[in-house]
Every structure is written in structure tokens, then in C-alpha cells.
Amino acid sequence: MSYDVIVVGAGSMGMSAGYHLARQGIRTLLIDAFDPPHHEGSHHGVPRLIRHAYHGGSAYVSMALRAHKLWNELEEATNTSLLIQSGVLNISSSKVYSYEQRLKDASQLGVPIELLDADEIAKRWPGIRLTDDFTGLYEPEAGYLFSEKCVAAYRQMALAEGATLLPYTNVSSIEADGEGVSVYTQHGVFHADKAILSAGAWFKTLEPFIKLPIQSVRKVVGWFQSDESLFDTKNFPGFTLGTMEGGFYGFPSIDGTGVKIGRHDQGVPWQPGEPLQPFGAYADDEGDLRNAIETYMPAAAGKLIRGSVCKYEMTPDEDFIIDYHPAYPNILLAGGFSGHGFKFSSVVGEILSDLTVKQATPQDISLFSLSRFHA
């Protein structure tokens, strides 16, 4: 059977794109090696932060604001709670990061923000312990997303709009000639006028058809028993934490599950086909997380309730790749979301749909050009 568009990789970005295409009457086939939402990509282990006062410039801020609006629309369409506006507190040592440019970009686009010193942070959130070199950037309208529910909601809506989903379908090869695309799988060959490749940490399986500067990385997160009076959702926001020891992020204790914390930098390289080692396989799986939480949030440093592993798909500069295939203008690439992409998946799906149908998007995506790696 022939389609208008085939989406290879129906996770966060792909499922969103599938919905945005199908709602316009585009005959859309979604292909995934698993059954989304699943635990083999980068969207499991709820929740995910959504922030608006973003590093990287005004393009990211604009996309974050549009993403938030689209998540709200998805909530309304599916009658599902997906986004909690808990506020997000970004904390960093002045030795690591300055919020000056982020403040400027956010202010220009009307994002509500507060710049706080260490004393003010301690007054508002007494569970946090900082030295005087730390400052905070608080976003009261930011929060967190229930990631697996988000993917499930986009799946529901995409199928309702007429998209077709093929789960547990491995792509063995892709052929294209600029006018059409053929995708080869164990279930047969599927044809379309255009394609979107959004294979996440599994992009390497699409080589040699496309080779992207993406390194998949094993990452860990942990949930720690916490003082609920300080760290439950009524009293504590989502957070990011920039320290000399590393960069971390986390969430309040949701329904008594404990404070969740992860480390953004470092990680163990991983390749498709290799086993993904479980949490605890390395001593620093818990160690790095515990050291950070004991230092900066000691009342949240109780016993480890559980740990989990996931994957990042890193580009060299940690900016995304959203661009056309260098040889085929009818194929779009969306990858390298580098551990900070989920919040944008609603708007990335819209961008991919716009580029596919209209060859244009109102969002500034010049930062995400593939050619930047060949300049």
C-alpha cells in the first residue's frame, strides 16, 4: 500500500508528527520497532521538565512557549492531565553558568521569571542548601509533563485521525529517488511520497542511508525517599542544578514516590544491538545522584526507592537536528535531541508536519541545520 508520508520511529517526535499530519488528511504510516509508548527509547520514566526561559537563544524560548500551548490543546482534546505547572527553579553556581542571556531572551518574549539569590531560595524552599555563589532563575509557569501519557495521547489522536501504526516493525533498509520513498521491513515494503526519520537513539540502524553525528548514551535516574513536608508537589518545584560536580535535574515527590534526580552530563556510550546495563551496574549510578542530593537537598537523600535507565541521543553541540536529508528533499530528519527534547515534541511534530506539507515553518529552526556540522 502507498502512503503520502511514512514516519520511521513513532516515539515522542514521530508520534506527534503523525498526529499533526493525519489531522490534515495526510495518509500517514507510523513505523516503530516497539509499541509506543515503551521503555526502549527516551520517553519513559516520567516525568519530564518543561521550561520556557531556555538556554540557546530566543528560538528555543519561542518553541517552548508554542510547545506548552500545544500540550494544553492535547490535554483538552483527550481529556487527560499531561502538564503540571509546578514551577521550575533553575539553580547554578556562578562558577558554572550565568543566567544573564537567558533572562534577556525570556524577558523579550514575555516569560514570567524571577532571579533569586541563595538566601531567598532557602527562604522559599528550605529543603535546598546552597552556598552564596549560587543564584536561581524561577519560572512560575513552567512545570513537568507525564511523558508516557503524552506519547499515548498523541497515539490516540493520530489513530483517530486515520493514521496507521505498525508496531514491532524493524526497518531493514530505505530507498529513495527524490520523488518517492520505499521502506523495507520484515512485514513487507511500504511506499510513500515523503518520509520523516525520527529514530531517536536508534538512528544508527538506518545507516548507510543516513549517517548523523549522534552518539547514543546510557543515562540513569533515581527516586530518593524525601521529607514530604519539604519536597512534595505542594511545596517544591521541578529543578535544574548546575554545580562544579556536574549538571543535574529533578522533580518533587509526586504522590510520595520520592524526589527524582538525574544527571544531564556524562553517561556511558551505547550502540543499538548492545545490552543496556540495568541501574546499579556501575557504582556511580547511584553514587553521582546521591552525592548531589546529599549536598544540595539533604532532606531528600533518604534510601533509594528505585532507579531506572534510559538513553540520550547526543549531538556534538547538544542542539537538535531538524533538516532535510542532504540527498533527498522529500525526506526529513529529526534527531539528536540531546536529553532536553521531550518538552518540545509537541511543537517539533508540528514543525515536521509543516515542513512536509508546506515546506516552511513559522518557527526559527536555523539552529538545527545538519549542514552546521560540515561548515
N, C-alpha and C positions, 0 to 999 in steps of 0.2 A: 504494500500500500504506500502511496505517496502522500507527503505532508507539505505544508508550507514551511514549517520550521521544526527541526529536531534539536532538543536540548539534551546534551550529554552531561550528566551529573545533575541530579534533581535534589540537591541539598538546599542550603539556605538561599543562595543566589539563583540557582536553577529553578527551584520551585516557584519562587517569586516571579521570575521572568515568565515561566509557564502560565501563571495566572494572568499577568498583565498582557500577554499575547492572546490567550484564549478569550478573554473578555472582549476583545476587538473582533472576534470571529476568525482569528488566525488558526488554521488547522495545525495543532501543536502536539508533538510526540515528546514525552519526557522519558529518558532512559537513565536508570541508575543501577549500579552494581549491587545495591542492597535495597532495603524497603524503607524509604524515608518517612518520618524521622527515625534515625538509627544511631548506633554508637561507633560507627566506623569512619566518621568524618570529623568536623569541627563544631558541630552544633548541639552536642549533648552535654549533660552536666549542668543543668540550669542553675542560676540564671546568667544573663549577660548584661553588662552595663550599657546604657545609652546616655551619652554625654553630648552637649551642644557646643560648649566653649572648647573647641578642639585644637590640638596642635596640628601644624601642617598648613595653616592658612585658611582663608575665607571660603575656599571651595569645599573643604571638609565641613565647615560650620553650616554652610548653606545646605549641603547634603544631609547633615544630621537633623536639621530642622524639618526638611521635607520628609525624611525617613520617619520622624516622630509622627507627623501628620498622617502618613500612610499606615502606620501601625494603629493609630486611633481609628482610621477608617476600616481596617481589617477587624478590629475588635467589634465595631458596630455591625459589620456585615455577618460576622459569625456568632455574635452574642457571647464572646469569650473574653475573659480578662487576660490580656497579654502583656501590658506595660504598667508597672507600678512607679508612680512619681515619688520616690523616696527621698529625692535629692541625691546629689553626688558631691562628695568632698574630695578634691584633688589636693594632696599634700606632697610637698617636696622640700628637701634641703636646698638652700641657696647654692650649695656646693655642687649640686647636680643639675638644677633646672631653674629658669626664671619664667614667670608667668606673664611677663610684660607684653610679648607679641600676642599671646592668646587672649589676654584682656582686651587688647586693641581690636582684634578681629571679631571677638564676640560682641563687644560694645557696638561696633559699626552695624551689626546685624540684629541688634536689639535683644540679645540674650541676657536675661537677668543673672547677675553674678555678684559675688562678694569676695573681696580679698581680705583674708584674716591672718593675724599673727598667731604665734604659738599659744599665747595666753588666752586669746579669745576662743581658739579651738578647744582648749582644755576646759573653759567655762561651759561651752555649749555641749561638748561631748567628753565628759570626764573620764571615759574609758580610754582615751588617747593620751599617750605620754610622749612629748616631744621636747627637743632642745630648742634654744632660741633661734637657731639658724633655719628653722622650718617655717614655711608660710603655707596657707591654704587658699584654694580657689573653690568657693562653694557655689554650686548650681542648684537652686531650689526646684527647678522644673525638670531636672534630669532624673534618672532612676534606673530601673532594670527591666529586662524582658525575660519572659519564660520561653527560652529558645525552642525547645521541642514542640511546645504548643503553637509557637509561631509557624514553624515549618508545617505542622499538621493542619493549621488553619489555611495556609496558602494551598496545601494539597487539596483540602476540601473544596476550596473556591475554584481552583484550576479545573478539577474534575467536573464540578457543577457547571462550569462554563464550556465544557466539551473537550478539554484536553485529554489525551490518552497517556497513561503511565505504565511503563514496563519496568517493574522492579526485578531484582536479582538477574539483571541482564548485563553481561560483560561485553564491552566493545573491544573487538579484536583489531579492527583497523578502520580507517576513514579514507575515502577517496573523494576528490573534488576537482571540478574543472572551471570554477568561476561562475557557472550557470546552475549547477546542481551539486548536491552532496549525497554520497552513499555511505551509510554506517553499517558495518558488518558486525553481527553478534551471533551468539550460539542459537538464537531464535530466528535467524534469518537476516536478510539485508533490507534496510529501510532507506527510503529515498525522500529528499526534500529539496526545496529551492534554496533554503538557507539553514544554517546551524549556529547554535551557541554552545561553546565548550566551557563548562564550568565545573571541572573535575576536582577542584579543591586540592587536597594533599595527594590525590591520585593522578595528577596531570602527567606524571612520568609514564603512565601506562598508555598514553596517547602518542608517545614518540614512535617513529620519527616524523609523524605527520605534523606535529608541532612540538618544539622544544623551548621551554620557557625557563628563565633564570629564577626558579623556585626551588627552595630547599624545604622539604617536609621535616618537622621537628616534633619529637615526643615531648609533651608538656604534662605537668601534674597539678592537681588542685587538691586541697584538703579542707575538711569541715572540722572545726575545733569547738569543744564544749565551752560555752561562754556564760558570763554573767548576764542573764536575760534582762535584768533591770537596766543594764547599760547598752546592750547590743541587740535587743530585739527590734523589729521593724518599726515600732512606735518611737524608738529612741535613737536610732542610728541609721545613717545613710549608706549608700554604696560609696566606695572609696577607691582612689588610686594613691600609691605611696612610692615616691622617688627617694631612694636613700643611697648612700655610698656603697651599701652592700648589694644593691640591686633594685629593680623596679617591680612593684607588686600591685595587685588589685584585689578587691574583695567586696563582700556583701554582708548586710546584717544577718542575724539569725532569723531565718524565715520559719515560722511555726515550730520553733525550738530545735531546728536542725543544726544549730551552731554557726558561728561565723565561717564563711567560706573565704579562702585566700588562695591566690595563685601567683606565680612569678612570671612576669612577661618576658624578661630577657633569658638568655641561655637556653638550655634544653639539649636533648640528645638527638642527633640526626637520625632520620628514619627513611626507609625506602619502601614503596609498595612491594609486597611479597615477603618482607621481613616480619617476624613476630613483633608485636607491640608489647614490650615488657610491662607487667602489671605494676600498680602503685606499690612501692616498697622494694622494688628490685634493686634500687640504688639507695644508699644511705642518706643522700641529701634530698630524696623525695620528700620525706617529712622534715628533715633537718633544716633545709633552707626556709621552709614555710614557718616552722616553729620558731626559728631564730628571729624572724621578722616580727611575728605576732607577740613573742615574749618581750621584745624590745619596745615595741610601739603601742601594743594593746594587751598588756599583761593579763588583764581580767578576761581576755578571750583566749588564753593559752592553756585551756584545760586539755583533757585527753583528746586524742584524735578520734573523732566519731567515724569518719570514713575518708578514704582517698579515692581519686579517680584519675585516669589518664585520658588525654585527647591529643589532637595533632594541630600544630600550626603549619601554615604554608607560607614561608618567608621569602620576600624579595630582598635583594641587597640593601635597598633603601627603606624598606618597610612600607612603601606606598603601593597601592593596588596596581593591577594590570587590567585595564578595560580598553580594548582596542580590537581592530580587525586583524585577521590572520595576514601576515606580510605578503602572502602569495595569492590569497583568495578573499576578495572583498565581500563575499556572501557568507563569510564565517566570522563570528565574533568570539573573542576570548575574554574570559572573566576569571581572574585568579590572583594568587599572591596576596591574599587579604591579611596576612601577617599578624594574626592574633587580635586584630581590632576591627574586623569587618562585619561581624554579625549584625550590629546595630544598624548598619547601612543596607542590609539585604533587601529591605522593602523598596528603597529608592534605587538600588542597583538593578533590581528586577525591572523597574520602570524604565531606567536608562537603557537597559539591554533591549527592551521591547521597542522603545522609541528609535534606537539606532537601527534595529532590524526593519521596522515598518517605514520610518520616516527618514532614515539616515541622518538624524540630528537629535540632539537632546538639549533642553534648556539649562542643564547642569554643566558646569565647567569641569571637564574631565581631562584637560590637557596634562595635568599632573600624572595621569595614569597611562600615558602613551608607552607602547612597547619599544618604540624607537629610542627612548631615553637611554637604554642600555647599550646602544650601538653608536652613540654620538661620538 
